[in-house]
C-alpha cells in the first residue's frame, strides 16, 4: 500500500480586487487624518532643537575665542562682508534652511582681520532642522517698537529683505548684542497672530555671553508692559504662547524669573 501526504482545501480563497481597493481607501483616509498631527509634531520638535543647537554653537564659539585669545565670528550664508563699510546690511531673506558657519582669525599678529575656517569639533552642518529658517540676524539691543502693520511688535518677521549681521567674538568673550530670528513659517506666508509659537528670537547679551529664547510680543502686550513698567527683555527663556494680560502679567513675570537658563 502506498502512503503519502494528502492536502485538502476547504473554501480557501484570495482577496478580491474590491476588498483590496477598500482597504487601500481606508488606509488613505487614516493617513490623511494622521499626517497633520505628525507634521505638527515634527515642526514642534524642530524649532526647540534648532534653538538649543544654535545656543550651544554660540557658547562654543565664544569659549574658543577666549581659550585661544583670538577673534572668532559666526554668520549665515549671504551675510554681507563685515569688513566692507560699503556693503549693504539688508539682504534677501533666506527662502530655505541655511546653516551658520564659524570663522577664526588664524594669525592676528601677522595677518590681523583675515579669517578662515574654524574647527570646533561640532556638527555645524546640522544646527537648524529642515524647514527652520533664520530670517534675520540683528546687532544691537532688540527693538520692541509697536508695529501697527504687523501682528507682532518689533521688526517684520517675513520681510523681503532683512539684516544678516555677522557676530564677532573678541578674545575676552565679549561681542555686540545680537538677535537671531528663527521661524518655520514659509517665506510666502504673512505671519499672523496665531503663528506666535512658530517664531522664536534667540537673544545674545554680548556683555555677559548670556543667551536665551523669547517669542515675539503682540503689540498689545508691549503696550501693557509699558503701562505696567515691565521689561520686555526677559533675559530668560519664554516661548509660551499664552497672552500676557493684566490678570497674569505679574504671575508670568514671577514664573519667568524662576526659570533657569540652560547653557
C-alpha distance (Angstrom), angle and dihedral (degrees) to the residues before:
residue distance angle dihedral
X1 . . .
X2 3.79 . .
X3 3.77 116.0 .
X4 3.80 126.5 -166.8
X5 3.77 146.4 143.7
X6 3.77 118.2 -71.9
X7 3.83 120.2 -158.2
X8 3.76 120.2 -160.3
X9 3.76 131.0 -178.8
X10 3.74 122.6 -151.6
X11 3.76 110.3 -158.7
X12 3.87 95.2 -44.3
X13 3.83 113.7 163.1
X14 3.82 140.3 161.0
X15 3.78 128.2 -112.4
X16 3.74 117.5 -77.8
X17 3.81 121.6 -122.5
X18 3.80 89.6 -111.0
X19 3.81 92.0 55.3
X20 3.81 92.3 49.3
X21 3.79 91.7 49.6
X22 3.80 90.5 48.7
X23 3.82 91.9 53.0
X24 3.80 91.5 48.0
X25 3.79 90.5 50.0
X26 3.81 91.6 51.5
X27 3.82 91.4 48.5
X28 3.80 90.3 50.5
X29 3.79 91.5 52.5
X30 3.81 92.0 48.1
X31 3.80 91.5 48.5
X32 3.80 91.0 50.0
X33 3.80 90.4 55.3
X34 3.82 94.1 44.5
X35 3.81 98.1 45.1
X36 3.84 98.1 73.7
X37 3.79 91.3 50.9
X38 3.80 91.2 47.1
X39 3.79 92.2 48.4
X40 3.78 91.3 47.8
X41 3.80 90.9 50.5
X42 3.80 92.0 51.4
X43 3.79 91.0 46.9
X44 3.79 92.4 47.9
X45 3.81 90.1 51.5
X46 3.80 95.3 44.7
X47 3.80 96.5 57.5
X48 3.84 99.8 53.6
X49 3.81 91.5 41.3
X50 3.80 90.9 51.5
X51 3.80 91.8 49.1
X52 3.80 92.7 49.0
X53 3.81 93.2 47.9
X54 3.81 91.8 48.6
X55 3.80 89.8 50.0
X56 3.81 90.4 50.5
X57 3.81 91.3 49.3
X58 3.81 91.4 51.5
X59 3.81 91.1 49.6
X60 3.82 91.5 48.7
X61 3.80 92.6 48.0
X62 3.79 92.1 49.7
X63 3.82 91.6 47.2
X64 3.82 91.3 50.2
X65 3.82 91.6 52.6
X66 3.81 91.1 51.6
X67 3.81 94.8 42.9
X68 3.82 94.7 49.4
X69 3.79 97.7 34.2
X70 3.79 94.3 -128.4
X71 3.79 139.3 104.5
X72 3.78 121.3 -85.5
X73 3.76 126.7 -176.5
X74 3.77 136.5 -166.8
X75 3.78 126.7 -157.4
X76 3.79 144.3 150.3
X77 3.81 128.1 -114.1
X78 3.78 111.8 -80.8
X79 3.79 94.0 28.0
X80 3.82 111.6 144.0
X81 3.80 118.6 -108.7
X82 3.83 105.2 -88.7
X83 3.83 89.5 -152.6
X84 3.81 92.9 57.4
X85 3.81 110.1 84.3
X86 3.82 89.7 -167.7
X87 3.81 94.8 54.7
X88 3.80 116.8 116.1
X89 3.80 110.1 -112.1
X90 3.81 94.1 -154.6
X91 3.81 116.1 69.4
X92 3.79 134.4 173.3
X93 3.78 110.0 -70.9
X94 3.80 114.1 -108.4
X95 3.80 112.0 -95.8
X96 3.81 94.7 -162.4
X97 3.79 141.6 19.6
X98 3.80 112.8 -59.0
X99 3.78 127.9 179.9
X100 3.82 126.4 -132.3
X101 3.77 120.9 -122.0
X102 3.79 132.7 -154.0
X103 3.80 127.6 -135.6
X104 3.82 131.5 -167.8
X105 3.78 132.4 -151.5
X106 3.80 94.4 -124.5
X107 3.82 100.4 -171.7
X108 3.81 110.5 19.5
X109 3.82 93.1 171.9
X110 3.80 102.2 49.9
X111 3.80 99.2 21.7
X112 3.80 107.8 25.0
X113 3.77 114.9 -175.8
X114 3.80 94.1 19.7
X115 3.81 110.1 123.1
X116 3.77 130.3 -167.0
X117 3.78 138.0 173.7
X118 3.80 118.0 -56.0
X119 3.80 129.2 -149.9
X120 3.78 111.9 -146.4
X121 3.82 94.4 165.6
X122 3.79 86.7 -118.1
X123 3.79 129.9 119.4
X124 3.79 96.5 -107.8
X125 3.81 89.5 167.3
X126 3.80 92.6 68.0
X127 3.80 105.2 44.9
X128 3.81 98.3 114.5
X129 3.80 118.8 44.8
X130 3.78 118.6 -125.7
X131 3.80 109.8 -78.7
X132 3.81 94.6 25.2
X133 3.81 113.6 112.3
X134 3.78 130.7 -167.9
X135 3.80 99.3 -140.7
X136 3.80 98.0 178.3
X137 3.80 143.5 10.0
X138 3.80 112.3 -163.9
X139 3.78 126.8 -173.4
X140 3.79 118.3 -146.9
X141 3.78 133.0 43.5
X142 3.82 113.0 -39.3
X143 3.80 120.1 -94.1
X144 3.79 120.8 -129.6
X145 3.78 98.3 176.9
X146 3.79 117.4 151.2
X147 3.81 109.6 -97.5
X148 3.79 109.9 -162.9
X149 3.81 91.3 -178.0
X150 3.80 94.8 58.7
X151 3.79 139.0 49.5
X152 3.78 92.5 -114.4
X153 3.79 138.4 43.5
X154 3.78 119.6 -105.0
X155 3.81 129.4 30.8
X156 3.80 119.8 -8.0
X157 3.81 111.8 -90.4
X158 3.80 103.3 -147.5
X159 3.80 100.2 31.9
X160 3.80 120.1 154.9
X161 3.79 89.7 -118.6
X162 3.80 128.7 25.3
X163 3.81 137.8 169.4
X164 3.80 115.3 -91.9
X165 3.78 100.5 -172.3
X166 3.79 124.7 -175.7
X167 3.81 119.3 -118.9
X168 3.81 113.0 -138.3
X169 3.80 118.4 -167.2
X170 3.79 115.7 -154.5
X171 3.83 122.7 -141.3
X172 3.81 89.1 -99.7
X173 3.82 90.8 55.5
X174 3.78 96.9 -108.4
X175 3.80 125.2 127.3
X176 3.77 140.4 156.0
X177 3.77 120.7 -67.8
X178 3.80 109.3 -92.1
X179 3.80 139.1 -171.6
X180 3.80 122.5 -160.8
X181 3.81 113.1 -163.5
X182 3.81 113.6 -153.0
X183 3.80 126.4 -174.9
X184 3.79 141.8 160.4
X185 3.81 93.2 -152.6
X186 3.83 109.8 121.0
X187 3.82 113.7 -106.6
X188 3.81 93.2 -116.7
X189 3.81 94.3 53.5
X190 3.79 122.9 90.9
X191 3.83 108.9 -133.1
X192 3.78 115.0 -115.9
X193 3.77 130.7 -164.6
X194 3.80 90.0 -99.6
X195 3.83 87.9 63.2
X196 3.79 93.6 64.8
X197 3.81 91.3 114.7
X198 3.80 91.3 54.6
X199 3.80 96.1 63.7
X200 3.80 124.9 67.9
X201 3.79 129.7 176.0
X202 3.80 114.6 -148.2
X203 3.79 103.7 -154.1
X204 3.80 127.0 -160.3
X205 3.80 123.2 -164.1
X206 3.80 100.3 -152.0
X207 3.80 94.0 -160.7
X208 3.79 96.5 60.3
X209 3.82 104.3 14.7
X210 3.81 91.5 -120.5
X211 3.82 113.3 154.2
X212 3.78 126.8 -167.9
X213 3.81 141.7 159.9
X214 3.79 126.9 -116.0
X215 3.76 131.1 175.9
X216 3.83 115.6 -135.7
X217 3.78 117.8 -87.6
X218 3.77 122.6 -118.2
X219 3.80 111.9 -121.6
X220 3.79 92.4 -114.5
X221 3.81 90.4 50.3
X222 3.80 90.2 57.4
X223 3.80 90.1 48.2
X224 3.81 89.6 52.0
X225 3.81 92.0 48.4
X226 3.78 90.1 53.0
X227 3.80 90.8 50.7
X228 3.80 92.0 48.4
X229 3.81 95.1 41.3
X230 3.83 91.4 -118.8
X231 3.79 122.3 154.6
X232 3.84 114.5 -121.1
X233 3.81 90.3 -160.4
X234 3.80 99.5 81.6
X235 3.83 104.8 178.6
X236 3.82 84.1 -149.3
X237 3.80 135.1 86.7
X238 3.80 110.7 -90.7
X239 3.80 121.4 161.7
X240 3.81 100.3 142.0
X241 3.81 108.6 133.6
X242 3.83 92.7 -148.5
X243 3.79 110.0 123.7
X244 3.79 117.3 -111.7
X245 3.80 111.0 -126.2
X246 3.78 138.0 164.9
X247 3.80 88.2 -91.5
X248 3.79 97.4 56.6
X249 3.82 108.1 21.7
X250 3.79 93.3 99.2
X251 3.81 92.8 44.9
X252 3.80 92.6 49.1
X253 3.79 92.5 47.1
X254 3.80 91.2 51.8
X255 3.82 91.4 46.1
X256 3.80 92.3 50.6
X257 3.80 91.1 50.3
X258 3.81 89.3 58.4
X259 3.83 95.4 49.7
X260 3.82 110.6 99.0
X261 3.79 116.8 -136.6
X262 3.78 111.7 -119.5
X263 3.76 117.5 -130.3
